[in-house]
Structures are given as C-alpha cells and as structure tokens.
Amino acid sequence: MLRQTSLGSLGLWIGGFLTIVGFAAYFSDNATLNLAGFFYGIPLLLGGLALKASELKPVPFTEPTAANVVTLRENLATEIQNQIRKDVTRYRYGQQAHLDDTLARLGLSATDEERPLLQGLKEAEVAGSYALILEFDSPFVSLETWQQKKEKIEKFFGPGLRVELTQPSAKYIDLALITTPKEKAM
C-alpha cells in the first residue's frame, strides 16, 4: 500500500494540517500546540514540497493481468523481472524518468530530451513463458537502434531472459522480457 502512496502528498497534508493547528494555537495562546504545530508542521510541509518537486509517478499497467499470467509470474518470473515490475509501479524520488540509468548504460539515451520514456507495462504469456512487456515512447530512438542493442539488453537483464522488440505504432517500442526455460544439468 505504501508503494502506491505519494510521500510528497502525505508530507504536504500532514505538514499543512500541523502548521494550521500551530497558527490557530498561536492566536488562541495555546503554547504547547503552537510549538508542536510550528516545530513539526513547517518541516513536514517543506519536506513534502521537496518530495513533490522530485516525484516520479508510477507507471500504469495498460492491460489487466490475467489470472493464468499471475500464476506464470509466481512460478517463472526472474528476480530481475520482479524487481523491474515493482520499481516502476511505485513512486520514485530524485530521478528524471523510470529506468533512465538503465537506458543510458544500454546506449539508448544520448540526452535527456532523446531518452525513451516508459509509458506503461503489461504482463503476458508468450509460448508458455512469462513476459513482462515495457512500453516505451521512443520518438528519437528507432526500432533499428533498439534491435542493434538487443544482445546487450539480454546480457544486461541477466540469464534466464530473452528479449523481443516490436513497434506497435510509430514512435512506440515494446520491449518484452521473456523467461527462458531453465537448462537441465548434465
């Protein structure tokens, strides 16, 4: 639940309430509430403003996840897939965009203006495997550039995954991270 709560908004509400209580107590000569309101309210209010200024909203699921896909996720998803799903579906602070560091390391983000932006994600079943599909708005990075980085993307996200890249419409790229069957030891 806390993952879906904006700490900036929470700080603004609680800090604002305590600050108002502090001012009301000041004008009614209630020294105890006055001090609590000012000493706790104003710092919380300022902290809430700072968090709100650096807030990055969670990425929405573009399609509801089917029950059979949830079962596949529980049984087959890699640690990396789970980490990505959890990271992008919660509020983040102090980042310009979701996966911005990852895109820079993969060579898909020359500048902040050209960086592909993660717009949504969905989970699906692909040939009996679990797939986490990241939907990017990528007007400055072509599908060909993404295709050239495919091997590097697969290595970056680790073993047990293969990558499929599609372009559902102009300027949009879907990056599917699909689990691969575990190899049997010989």
TORTITOR-179806 format. One line per field, with one value per residue: residue number from 1; x, y, z of N, C-alpha, C in turn. Coordinates in nm, 4 decimals, padded with zeros to 6 digits. Each point is the difference from the previous one (the first is absolute). Last residue first. Example, Ala and Ser with C-alpha at 12.3 -4.5 7.8 and 13.67 -1.06 7.14 Angstrom:
BEGIN
resi	2  1
nxx	01.2850  00.0290
nyy	-00.2250  -00.5720
nzz	00.7080  -00.0070
caxx	00.0820  -00.0890
cayy	00.1190  00.1190
cazz	00.0060  00.0000
cxx	-00.0770  00.0900
cyy	00.1090  00.1200
czz	00.0730  00.0000
END
This chain:
BEGIN
resi	186  185  184  183  182  181  180  179  178  177  176  175  174  173  172  171  170  169  168  167  166  165  164  163  162  161  160  159  158  157  156  155  154  153  152  151  150  149  148  147  146  145  144  143  142  141  140  139  138  137  136  135  134  133  132  131  130  129  128  127  126  125  124  123  122  121  120  119  118  117  116  115  114  113  112  111  110  109  108  107  106  105  104  103  102  101  100  99  98  97  96  95  94  93  92  91  90  89  88  87  86  85  84  83  82  81  80  79  78  77  76  75  74  73  72  71  70  69  68  67  66  65  64  63  62  61  60  59  58  57  56  55  54  53  52  51  50  49  48  47  46  45  44  43  42  41  40  39  38  37  36  35  34  33  32  31  30  29  28  27  26  25  24  23  22  21  20  19  18  17  16  15  14  13  12  11  10  9  8  7  6  5  4  3  2  1
nxx	02.3711  -00.4073  -00.3859  -00.2517  -00.4153  -00.3262  -00.1545  -00.2707  -00.0769  -00.0925  -00.0928  -00.1223  -00.2023  -00.0902  -00.1567  -00.0425  -00.3187  -00.2207  00.0486  00.4729  00.3817  00.3696  00.2094  00.3562  00.1470  00.2028  00.2385  00.4723  00.1366  -00.0231  00.3158  00.0839  -00.3035  00.0267  00.3222  -00.1041  -00.2677  00.0794  -00.0866  -00.4585  -00.1773  00.0444  -00.3094  -00.4235  00.0337  00.0220  -00.1819  -00.4649  -00.2456  -00.2979  -00.1393  -00.1268  00.0851  -00.1118  00.0815  -00.1213  00.0214  -00.1149  -00.2007  -00.0786  -00.1078  -00.3392  -00.0360  -00.0430  00.1333  00.0720  00.1512  00.2177  00.5544  00.3818  00.4896  00.3679  00.2088  00.0788  00.3630  00.4384  00.1883  -00.1899  00.0066  00.3820  00.0622  00.0239  -00.3297  -00.4277  -00.0663  -00.0791  -00.4404  -00.4480  -00.4108  00.0467  00.2116  00.1534  -00.0486  -00.3835  -00.4734  -00.4512  -00.2208  -00.0014  00.4204  00.2800  -00.1310  00.0763  00.4463  00.1680  -00.1194  00.2388  00.4251  00.0448  -00.2550  -00.4277  -00.3289  -00.3879  -00.3229  -00.1891  -00.3384  -00.4352  -00.2378  -00.2066  -00.4298  -00.3715  -00.0131  00.0597  -00.1098  00.1584  00.2844  00.2859  00.3081  00.3848  00.1469  00.2142  00.3467  00.2173  00.2082  -00.2183  -00.2366  00.2422  00.0899  -00.3497  -00.0822  00.2719  -00.1218  -00.3382  00.1228  00.2099  -00.2916  -00.2568  00.1818  00.1016  -00.3772  -00.3790  00.0621  00.0058  -00.4152  -00.2675  00.0838  -00.1342  -00.4463  -00.2821  -00.2335  00.1975  00.3221  -00.1635  -00.1175  00.3522  00.1570  -00.2512  00.0779  00.3650  -00.0500  -00.2010  00.2688  00.3005  -00.1759  -00.0883  00.3699  00.2526  -00.1718  00.0679  00.4146  00.0797  -00.3227  -00.1875  -00.0200  00.2876  -00.1425  -00.2650
nyy	-03.1565  00.3935  00.3393  00.4827  00.3636  00.3423  00.4981  00.5100  00.5190  00.5505  00.4218  00.5103  00.3808  00.5194  00.4688  00.3572  -00.1426  -00.4630  -00.4373  -00.2656  -00.3567  -00.4053  -00.3795  -00.3424  -00.3589  -00.2753  -00.2407  00.2119  00.5247  00.4981  00.1981  -00.2288  00.0544  00.4018  00.0350  -00.1761  00.2736  00.4278  00.1244  00.0812  00.4256  00.3245  -00.0052  00.1976  00.5172  00.4877  00.4250  -00.0090  -00.3131  -00.1945  -00.4876  -00.4644  -00.5361  -00.5186  -00.5326  -00.5532  -00.5902  -00.4868  -00.3041  00.2037  00.4528  00.3364  00.4571  00.5470  00.5608  00.5891  00.5620  00.4132  00.1514  00.2372  00.1460  00.3694  00.4242  00.4120  -00.0080  -00.1957  -00.3702  -00.5061  -00.4763  -00.3074  -00.2563  00.2023  00.3308  -00.1428  -00.1077  00.3479  00.1713  -00.1911  00.2636  00.5220  00.3775  -00.0213  00.0469  -00.2609  -00.3473  -00.3710  -00.4328  -00.3652  -00.1169  -00.3136  -00.4638  -00.2737  -00.1352  -00.3592  -00.4391  -00.1993  -00.1736  -00.4246  -00.3724  -00.3254  -00.3797  -00.1360  00.3504  00.2005  -00.2312  00.0378  00.3769  -00.0125  -00.1915  00.2796  00.4774  00.5461  00.5042  00.4333  00.3622  00.1748  00.3863  00.3013  00.3747  00.4748  00.3714  00.4724  00.4070  00.3823  -00.1137  -00.0405  00.3910  00.1813  -00.1920  00.1379  00.3944  -00.0371  -00.1745  00.2941  00.2920  -00.1770  -00.0940  00.3488  00.3047  -00.1591  -00.0916  00.3650  00.1836  -00.2248  00.0879  00.4282  00.3023  00.4180  00.1502  00.0849  -00.3300  -00.4185  -00.0585  -00.0879  -00.4428  -00.3153  -00.0178  -00.2525  -00.4686  -00.1732  -00.0326  -00.3633  -00.4141  -00.0450  -00.0237  -00.3993  -00.3538  00.0165  -00.1499  -00.4624  -00.3515  -00.5062  -00.4718  -00.3129  -00.1416  -00.3883
nzz	-01.6862  00.0638  -00.1893  -00.1035  -00.0228  -00.2684  -00.0942  00.0012  -00.1365  -00.1014  -00.3673  -00.2055  -00.3749  -00.2212  -00.3231  -00.3376  -00.3903  00.0588  00.1807  00.0423  00.2588  00.2142  00.3854  00.3108  00.4311  00.4701  00.3532  00.1608  -00.0323  -00.0987  -00.2994  -00.4119  -00.3539  -00.2409  -00.3390  -00.4213  -00.2837  -00.2626  -00.4546  -00.0829  00.0981  -00.3241  -00.3507  00.0616  00.1286  00.2624  00.1086  00.1730  00.3696  00.4502  00.2232  00.3161  00.1877  00.2000  00.1861  00.0336  00.0514  -00.2324  -00.3295  -00.4321  00.1126  00.3279  00.3274  00.2294  00.0093  00.0185  -00.1228  -00.1261  -00.0497  -00.3144  -00.2796  -00.1519  -00.1590  00.2410  00.3105  -00.2231  -00.2202  00.0107  -00.0848  00.1452  00.4251  00.4291  00.0806  00.1258  00.4545  00.3057  00.0307  00.1712  00.1427  00.0857  00.2054  00.5342  00.4898  00.2479  -00.0770  00.0348  -00.2127  -00.3267  -00.2164  00.2471  00.0192  -00.3794  -00.0782  00.2478  -00.1244  -00.3519  00.1037  00.2008  -00.2720  -00.1498  -00.0132  00.2992  00.1019  -00.3854  -00.2300  00.1591  -00.1279  -00.4136  -00.0402  00.1035  -00.2524  -00.0469  -00.2218  -00.2676  -00.0425  00.4516  00.2236  00.2762  00.3835  00.1590  00.2025  00.2676  00.2316  00.1970  00.3979  00.4039  00.2422  00.2592  00.4209  00.3578  00.2211  00.3232  00.4179  00.3073  00.2407  00.3714  00.4445  00.3101  00.0675  00.2406  00.4577  00.2994  00.1266  00.3116  00.4527  00.1869  -00.0293  -00.0954  -00.4137  -00.4283  -00.1083  -00.1427  -00.4509  -00.2956  -00.0193  -00.2435  -00.4551  -00.1385  -00.0283  -00.3938  -00.3846  -00.0314  -00.1361  -00.4639  -00.2982  -00.0157  -00.2558  -00.4626  -00.1579  -00.0297  -00.2618  -00.1150  -00.1322  00.2193  00.4323  00.0518
caxx	00.0353  00.1411  00.0234  00.0694  00.1279  00.0004  00.0401  00.0780  -00.0675  00.0972  -00.0515  00.1133  -00.0292  00.0742  -00.0146  00.0551  00.1122  -00.0374  -00.1444  -00.0413  -00.1024  -00.0299  -00.0681  -00.0638  00.0259  -00.0906  -00.1382  -00.0347  00.0448  -00.1064  -00.0183  00.1083  -00.0144  -00.1144  00.0454  00.0901  -00.0743  00.0355  00.1459  00.0388  -00.0349  00.0979  00.1275  -00.0044  -00.0742  00.0801  00.1332  -00.0024  00.1379  -00.0187  00.0749  -00.0469  00.0190  00.0114  -00.0234  00.0609  -00.0428  00.0942  00.0099  00.0409  00.0566  00.0557  -00.0656  00.0513  -00.1021  00.0502  -00.0877  -00.1374  -00.0863  -00.0714  -00.1320  -00.0221  -00.0141  -00.1086  -00.1281  -00.0294  00.1119  -00.0390  -00.1255  00.0286  -00.0202  00.1022  00.1290  00.0016  00.0078  00.1382  00.0883  00.1044  00.0167  -00.0924  -00.0643  00.0346  00.1337  00.0387  00.1456  00.0525  -00.0055  -00.1396  -00.0677  00.0618  -00.0228  -00.1444  -00.0416  00.0570  -00.0759  -00.1348  00.0097  00.0142  00.1340  00.0638  00.1090  00.0805  00.0398  00.0937  00.1291  00.0553  00.0458  00.1282  00.1013  00.0330  -00.0872  00.0740  -00.0048  -00.1007  -00.0883  -00.0217  -00.1214  -00.0421  00.0100  -00.1199  -00.0224  -00.0798  00.0872  00.0735  -00.0942  -00.0283  00.1227  00.0199  -00.1003  00.0434  00.1115  -00.0539  -00.0712  00.0960  00.0736  -00.0780  -00.0216  00.1224  00.1098  -00.0400  -00.0093  00.1347  00.0713  -00.0387  00.0406  00.1430  00.0259  00.0926  -00.0840  -00.0974  00.0723  00.0405  -00.1220  -00.0439  00.0961  -00.0259  -00.1255  00.0326  00.0707  -00.0931  -00.0952  00.0703  00.0275  -00.1241  -00.0730  00.0707  -00.0183  -00.1369  -00.0079  00.0535  00.0965  -00.0289  -00.0919  00.0597  00.0863  -00.0821
cayy	-00.1276  -00.0324  -00.1118  -00.1110  -00.0301  -00.1215  -00.1144  -00.1036  -00.1297  -00.0821  -00.1153  -00.0840  -00.0940  -00.1263  -00.0845  00.0619  00.0931  00.1172  -00.0046  00.1394  00.0251  00.1407  00.0202  00.1282  00.0388  00.0883  -00.0442  -00.1315  -00.1223  -00.0465  00.0934  -00.0194  -00.1346  00.0040  00.0707  -00.0917  -00.1140  -00.0139  -00.0089  -00.1336  -00.0947  00.0241  -00.0550  -00.1442  -00.0843  -00.1223  00.0327  00.0713  00.0119  00.1046  00.1252  00.0797  00.1414  00.0840  00.1351  00.1155  00.1282  00.0677  -00.0699  -00.1396  -00.0144  -00.1331  -00.0881  -00.1346  -00.1049  -00.1361  -00.1012  00.0495  -00.1132  00.0076  -00.0635  -00.1230  -00.1120  00.0288  -00.0094  00.1180  00.0925  00.1307  00.0379  00.0838  -00.0792  -00.1058  00.0639  00.0392  -00.1221  -00.0469  00.0924  -00.0741  -00.1398  -00.0909  00.0709  -00.0521  00.0397  00.1372  00.0122  00.1362  00.0732  00.0174  00.0977  00.1328  00.0688  00.0215  00.1051  00.1257  00.0448  00.0373  00.1273  00.1055  00.0126  00.1314  00.0101  -00.1207  -00.0584  00.0915  -00.0103  -00.1298  00.0183  00.0696  -00.0984  -00.0886  -00.1175  -00.1260  -00.0797  -00.1055  00.0382  -00.1183  -00.0809  -00.0322  -00.1398  -00.0812  -00.0687  -00.1228  -00.1005  00.0584  00.0184  -00.1310  -00.0476  00.0788  -00.0429  -00.1307  00.0253  00.0689  -00.1009  -00.0900  00.0705  00.0291  -00.1212  -00.0798  00.0639  00.0348  -00.1247  -00.0529  00.0940  -00.0292  -00.1374  -00.0114  -00.1368  -00.0054  -00.0279  00.1071  00.1247  -00.0024  00.0153  00.1390  00.0867  -00.0162  00.0730  00.1423  00.0385  -00.0086  00.1099  00.1243  -00.0021  -00.0038  00.1255  00.1056  -00.0300  00.0401  00.1449  00.0547  00.1058  00.1243  00.0768  00.0155  00.1165  00.1187
cazz	-00.0611  00.0228  00.0917  -00.0612  00.0663  00.0813  -00.0806  00.0673  00.0043  00.0709  00.0739  00.0371  00.1077  -00.0013  00.1183  00.1201  -00.0172  -00.0798  -00.0225  -00.0145  -00.1017  -00.0236  -00.1283  -00.0302  -00.1378  -00.0741  00.0168  -00.0535  00.0646  00.0880  00.1117  00.0977  00.0565  00.0907  00.1201  00.0708  00.0551  00.1421  00.0092  -00.0477  00.1065  00.1072  -00.0459  00.0252  -00.0936  -00.0123  -00.0505  -00.1276  -00.0475  -00.0997  -00.0041  -00.1137  00.0318  -00.1191  00.0501  -00.0665  00.0546  00.0888  00.1269  -00.0226  -00.1337  -00.0214  -00.0967  00.0160  00.0072  -00.0042  00.0571  00.0093  00.0309  00.1270  -00.0065  00.0755  -00.0936  -00.0933  00.0703  00.0812  -00.0203  00.0503  -00.0636  -00.1160  -00.1217  -00.0043  -00.0268  -00.1413  -00.0809  00.0110  -00.0713  -00.0712  00.0366  -00.0673  -00.1099  -00.1322  -00.0413  00.0306  00.0091  -00.0064  00.1268  00.0407  -00.0870  -00.0022  00.1275  00.0168  -00.0942  00.0469  00.1180  -00.0454  -00.0734  00.1004  00.0569  -00.0107  -00.0971  -00.0209  00.1287  00.0657  -00.0688  00.0386  00.1380  -00.0111  -00.0410  00.1116  00.0117  -00.0086  00.1229  -00.0093  -00.1102  -00.0829  00.0094  -00.1362  -00.0450  00.0217  -00.1270  -00.0073  -00.0620  -00.1118  -00.1110  -00.0596  -00.0660  -00.1224  -00.0967  -00.0495  -00.0912  -00.1169  -00.0802  -00.0655  -00.1056  -00.1197  -00.0801  -00.0053  -00.0722  -00.1355  -00.0776  -00.0231  -00.0836  -00.1384  -00.0313  -00.0303  00.0461  00.1139  00.1175  00.0172  00.0272  00.1409  00.0799  -00.0111  00.0679  00.1435  00.0260  -00.0083  00.1227  00.1128  -00.0116  00.0321  00.1445  00.0783  -00.0167  00.0726  00.1416  00.0340  -00.0133  00.1239  -00.0244  00.0697  -00.0833  -00.1316  00.0053  00.0000
cxx	00.0819  00.0291  00.1483  00.0256  00.0610  00.1388  00.0010  00.0341  00.0897  -00.0686  00.1162  -00.0545  00.1213  -00.0447  00.0732  -00.0127  00.0358  00.1214  -00.0540  -00.1494  -00.0310  -00.1032  -00.0371  -00.0661  -00.0835  00.0435  -00.1011  -00.1474  -00.0468  00.0238  -00.1040  -00.0213  00.1081  -00.0176  -00.1122  00.0488  00.0894  -00.0633  00.0460  00.1517  00.0454  -00.0258  00.1084  00.1316  00.0024  -00.0815  00.0909  00.1379  00.0054  00.1412  -00.0525  00.0642  -00.0321  00.0032  00.0284  -00.0420  00.0744  -00.0603  00.0951  00.0240  00.0541  00.0472  00.0650  -00.0781  00.0706  -00.1175  00.0687  -00.0952  -00.1406  -00.0927  -00.0650  -00.1403  -00.0330  -00.0264  -00.1181  -00.1335  -00.0167  00.1180  -00.0468  -00.1247  00.0272  -00.0116  00.1102  00.1321  00.0094  00.0216  00.1454  00.0967  00.1040  00.0253  -00.1074  -00.0759  00.0451  00.1430  00.0317  00.1505  00.0535  -00.0119  -00.1459  -00.0797  00.0553  -00.0287  -00.1473  -00.0421  00.0497  -00.0827  -00.1374  00.0033  -00.0005  00.1364  00.0771  00.1258  00.0944  00.0512  00.1046  00.1360  00.0625  00.0569  00.1382  00.1071  00.0504  -00.0952  00.0711  -00.0057  -00.1088  -00.0981  00.0074  -00.1231  -00.0490  00.0192  -00.1139  -00.0128  -00.0717  00.0855  00.0718  -00.0926  -00.0234  00.1228  00.0119  -00.0965  00.0549  00.1104  -00.0565  -00.0673  00.1068  00.0790  -00.0680  -00.0146  00.1213  00.1134  -00.0349  -00.0035  00.1386  00.0714  -00.0332  00.0415  00.1433  00.0145  00.0841  -00.0935  -00.0989  00.0734  00.0338  -00.1248  -00.0395  00.0943  -00.0360  -00.1237  00.0364  00.0671  -00.0975  -00.0919  00.0699  00.0280  -00.1248  -00.0710  00.0676  -00.0275  -00.1376  -00.0017  00.0457  00.1121  -00.0397  -00.0861  00.0664  00.0871
cyy	-00.0820  -00.1370  -00.0283  -00.1090  -00.1233  -00.0225  -00.1229  -00.1109  -00.1021  -00.1329  -00.0775  -00.1116  -00.0893  -00.0828  -00.1318  -00.0851  00.0627  00.0918  00.1176  00.0012  00.1489  00.0123  00.1472  -00.0062  00.1236  00.0137  00.0864  -00.0325  -00.1283  -00.1411  -00.0525  00.0862  -00.0273  -00.1354  00.0070  00.0628  -00.0937  -00.1238  -00.0235  -00.0193  -00.1410  -00.0951  00.0168  -00.0646  -00.1471  -00.0991  -00.1208  00.0259  00.0739  00.0362  00.0931  00.1387  00.0814  00.1464  00.0927  00.1286  00.1122  00.1319  00.0613  -00.0740  -00.1420  -00.0071  -00.1375  -00.0907  -00.1327  -00.0945  -00.1342  -00.0992  00.0523  -00.1192  00.0037  -00.0570  -00.1317  -00.1180  00.0216  -00.0207  00.1257  00.0953  00.1394  00.0425  00.0809  -00.0852  -00.1054  00.0661  00.0340  -00.1238  -00.0442  00.0919  -00.0644  -00.1415  -00.0849  00.0792  -00.0579  00.0250  00.1475  -00.0042  00.1406  00.0633  00.0226  00.1005  00.1423  00.0783  00.0333  00.1154  00.1344  00.0525  00.0459  00.1370  00.1132  00.0007  00.1318  00.0223  -00.1186  -00.0610  00.0893  -00.0218  -00.1298  00.0269  00.0635  -00.1022  -00.0913  -00.1165  -00.1339  -00.0722  -00.1028  00.0401  -00.1281  -00.0896  -00.0156  -00.1440  -00.0985  -00.0520  -00.1326  -00.1042  00.0543  00.0132  -00.1350  -00.0484  00.0741  -00.0547  -00.1299  00.0259  00.0616  -00.1093  -00.0889  00.0624  00.0314  -00.1282  -00.0904  00.0596  00.0297  -00.1263  -00.0539  00.0918  -00.0364  -00.1406  -00.0338  -00.1394  -00.0169  -00.0238  00.1134  00.1281  00.0024  00.0248  00.1460  00.0906  -00.0089  00.0845  00.1481  00.0463  00.0034  00.1204  00.1291  00.0069  00.0041  00.1339  00.1069  -00.0217  00.0518  00.1520  00.0576  00.1000  00.1326  00.0889  00.0263  00.1259
czz	00.0922  -00.0578  00.0095  00.1055  -00.0632  00.0608  00.0896  -00.0977  00.0674  00.0299  00.0597  00.0881  00.0200  00.1195  -00.0196  00.1258  00.1341  -00.0099  -00.0795  -00.0307  -00.0026  -00.1105  -00.0085  -00.1360  -00.0278  -00.1446  -00.0719  00.0264  -00.0641  00.0519  00.0991  00.1237  00.1044  00.0677  00.1046  00.1302  00.0806  00.0638  00.1435  00.0089  -00.0402  00.1166  00.1072  -00.0419  00.0415  -00.0819  -00.0170  -00.0597  -00.1340  -00.0449  -00.1079  00.0058  -00.1243  00.0427  -00.1178  00.0695  -00.0708  00.0481  00.1006  00.1317  -00.0104  -00.1445  00.0021  -00.0935  00.0149  00.0063  -00.0004  00.0666  00.0264  00.0165  00.1387  -00.0256  00.0703  -00.0943  -00.0943  00.0706  00.0856  -00.0115  00.0406  -00.0747  -00.1268  -00.1263  -00.0111  -00.0375  -00.1486  -00.0869  00.0039  -00.0747  -00.0914  00.0505  -00.0670  -00.1057  -00.1324  -00.0455  00.0212  00.0189  -00.0211  00.1382  00.0386  -00.0821  -00.0014  00.1282  00.0200  -00.0907  00.0498  00.1173  -00.0474  -00.0667  00.1030  00.0667  -00.0004  -00.0840  -00.0177  00.1304  00.0658  -00.0663  00.0505  00.1397  -00.0132  -00.0384  00.1122  00.0244  -00.0214  00.1340  -00.0246  -00.1086  -00.0839  00.0100  -00.1441  -00.0492  00.0228  -00.1435  -00.0220  -00.0722  -00.1241  -00.1200  -00.0667  -00.0772  -00.1320  -00.1046  -00.0585  -00.1028  -00.1272  -00.0840  -00.0636  -00.1129  -00.1333  -00.0817  -00.0144  -00.0806  -00.1449  -00.0856  -00.0343  -00.0987  -00.1439  -00.0412  -00.0403  00.0597  00.1262  00.1176  00.0275  00.0382  00.1487  00.0830  -00.0050  00.0795  00.1477  00.0279  00.0010  00.1291  00.1165  -00.0058  00.0422  00.1498  00.0869  -00.0093  00.0862  00.1481  00.0386  -00.0026  00.1335  -00.0272  00.0637  -00.0897  -00.1350  00.0000
END
